[in-house]
Amino acid sequence: MSHLLAIGVATVSGLYAARVGLRVFQRMNTSGAHNFAKGDPKEFMNHLGSFDERMTVEEARLILGLEPGATKDDIKKTHRALMMRNHADQGGSPYLSSKINEAKEILMGPK
């Protein structure tokens, strides 16, 4: 009888581990235009040099991971996805949140 209990516990544990692994995999494949927007720092490291004191359009595109000519809808979707992962209320960095917001404002233009 105890071996049946052990088999049941092992099965449930394996299924739970598979579920957790699947959720981690799904989070890694979130939407975004480039690998940087997906959280891959290697894409960001391709930017040689430092950022300017005032953010440029090119830097804003780099931060949001957008191509030139991205639509306002693309900008909004990418901004939302990045803010969901980096918002200060969710344990993210206030500095990163402010830079993501600044990038959106620059790319969206005046209201």
Long-range contacts (C-beta under 8 A, 24 or more apart in sequence): 30-81, 30-85, 31-77, 31-78, 31-81, 32-65, 32-78, 32-81, 32-82, 33-64, 33-65, 33-66, 33-67, 33-70, 33-74, 33-78, 34-65, 34-66, 35-65, 36-62, 36-65, 37-64, 37-65, 37-66, 37-78, 37-81, 37-82, 38-65, 39-85, 55-99, 55-102, 55-103, 55-106, 56-106, 57-106, 57-107, 59-103, 60-102, 60-103, 60-104, 60-106, 60-107, 61-103, 61-107, 63-99, 63-100, 63-103, 64-100, 64-103, 64-104, 64-107, 66-107, 70-107, 72-108, 75-104, 75-107, 75-108, 76-104, 79-103, 79-104
